[in-house]
Amino acid sequence: MSRSAHPAGPRHGDVLPEGHYSAPPADLNVLDPKVWARTVTRNEDGAVTAGGLDVARLAEEFGTPAYVLDETDFRARCRAWADAFGKDADVFYAGKAFLSRAVVRWLKEEGLNLDVCSGGELTTALEAGMPAERIAFHGNNKSAEEIHRAVEAGVGRIVLDSFQEIVRVAHIAQSLGRRQRVQIRVTVGVEAHTHEFIATAHEDQKFGLALAGGQAAEAVRRALQLDGLELIGIHSHIGSQIFDTSGFEVAAHRVVGLLKAIRDEHGVELPEIGLGGGLGIAYTSDDDPREPHEIAKALSEIVTRECEAAGLRTPRISVEPGRAIAGPTAFTLYEVGTIKPLEGLRTYVSVDGGMSDNIRTALYDAEYSVALVSRTSEAEPMLVRVVGKHCESGDIVVRDAFLPADLAPGDLIAVPATGAYCRSMASNYNHALRPPVVAVRDGEARVIVRRETEEDLLRLDVG
Ligand SMILES: *Cc1c(COP(=O)(O)O)cnc(C)c1O
């Protein structure tokens, strides 16, 4: 299913067809471990804890809305990905999912590499002590200044995305007396979303250089000629929230085809292949993501098989999970403000945040679940739509979910799986103050990104 936004904006005032949402769960008090961070549990007394801390206490101490991030889970996911791919592959965490200095330190300690795609992400990474050689720099329009900083810092690789950039990076590297390791990002004509992918002969998008029509081959030709560049491989990234490896299979087949053409034309076998990120997570109980070790096995089998068929040595694989690491590790804690039952439709539950802290529902029609976390309830389930406090009818956090019918203003509800692309895409719309990220671990809570204040807003407004 295509996830492109409708030009008229998010759906407005529609009544969803019957069966869009699943039936209510048997017990609304049960937290499905699939969608909640590892240490989140409901105790026997009904209290929900994360990292051993009562979430109602967290709300008291840090306010709402707040992102609560399970550091134990984050670190465990880093290790699971690193272990799954082992010594013959490189795992780069995609920093755009969520990046802060604490996160960089966790990545560094757990043995992961890091993808950045802007000067700001690069600064955060270097500032927090990520060794430059473990950083990859992505993006379709890196500025000359960003490239200069990246090369000067000694980043492990720059992923080239256009003909102009090939020349720019080569020139800057030479001016600094460097030879920059680079990959070329190619578009392979595969677009993957969840369980389906579309394979086409051409690409209509801003990223990369197309395999079809020979752009990618021409980029390789140019990169191999420039002294400032050391071409180490080909990179492809096919989509997001992917559950099935069949899209990667088509992509790998096409990329290996290019590697073979490069060998035949230039006599070089490039040592690396980048397969990008996009591995799916469970946003709701209906999603069934695969474990890192299954994905690692499938991807390495695909690449090995394709290379054997092409008579090539198997290159070193790199992957770039972003949401698959950060996504499941956090939930957003909100306080219920107003409740409006609409006869025969659903009940609108307004919370103290909204599209400023989670734009994904409005932007991608993303699905989320929600739970009452400040108490238990034996009331009947009611169909709700959780909405924010912004001046948009498309300001929806959770489109369809069930909460107990005795829900009341002042209750705390939490939306799980908001660790990726929520804080990192948060905005100041309506002059909202972006929520803090509170990391919990072994009974301790630590603010790793503080809540914005009105002074922060006014500081940028120079009058
Ligand atoms: C966004 C992105 C990723 C990470 O995607 P996830 O869905 O978070 O895994 C990896 N690589 C590239 C090039 C990307 O643009």
The ligand as an SDF file (V2000), in Angstrom:
LIG
                    3D

 15 15  0  0  0  0  0  0  0  0999 V2000
   16.0800    6.5570    6.9110 C   0  0  0  0  0  0  0  0  0  0  0  0
   17.2420    5.7620    6.4760 C   0  0  0  0  0  0  0  0  0  0  0  0
   17.6290    4.6480    7.2060 C   0  0  0  0  0  0  0  0  0  0  0  0
   16.8960    4.1570    8.4240 C   0  0  0  0  0  0  0  0  0  0  0  0
   15.5930    3.8160    8.1750 O   0  0  0  0  0  0  0  0  0  0  0  0
   14.7530    3.0570    9.3220 P   0  0  0  0  0  0  0  0  0  0  0  0
   13.4270    2.8700    8.7350 O   0  0  0  0  0  0  0  0  0  0  0  0
   14.7480    3.9580   10.4970 O   0  0  0  0  0  0  0  0  0  0  0  0
   15.4830    1.7940    9.6090 O   0  0  0  0  0  0  0  0  0  0  0  0
   18.7440    3.9620    6.7920 C   0  0  0  0  0  0  0  0  0  0  0  0
   19.4480    4.3510    5.6950 N   0  0  0  0  0  0  0  0  0  0  0  0
   19.0950    5.4300    4.9690 C   0  0  0  0  0  0  0  0  0  0  0  0
   19.9140    5.8010    3.8150 C   0  0  0  0  0  0  0  0  0  0  0  0
   17.9770    6.1630    5.3300 C   0  0  0  0  0  0  0  0  0  0  0  0
   17.6340    7.2210    4.6030 O   0  0  0  0  0  0  0  0  0  0  0  0
  1  2  1  0
  2  3  1  0
  2 14  2  0
  3  4  1  0
  3 10  2  0
  4  5  1  0
  5  6  1  0
  6  7  2  0
  6  8  1  0
  6  9  1  0
 10 11  1  0
 11 12  2  0
 12 13  1  0
 12 14  1  0
 14 15  1  0
M  END
$$$$
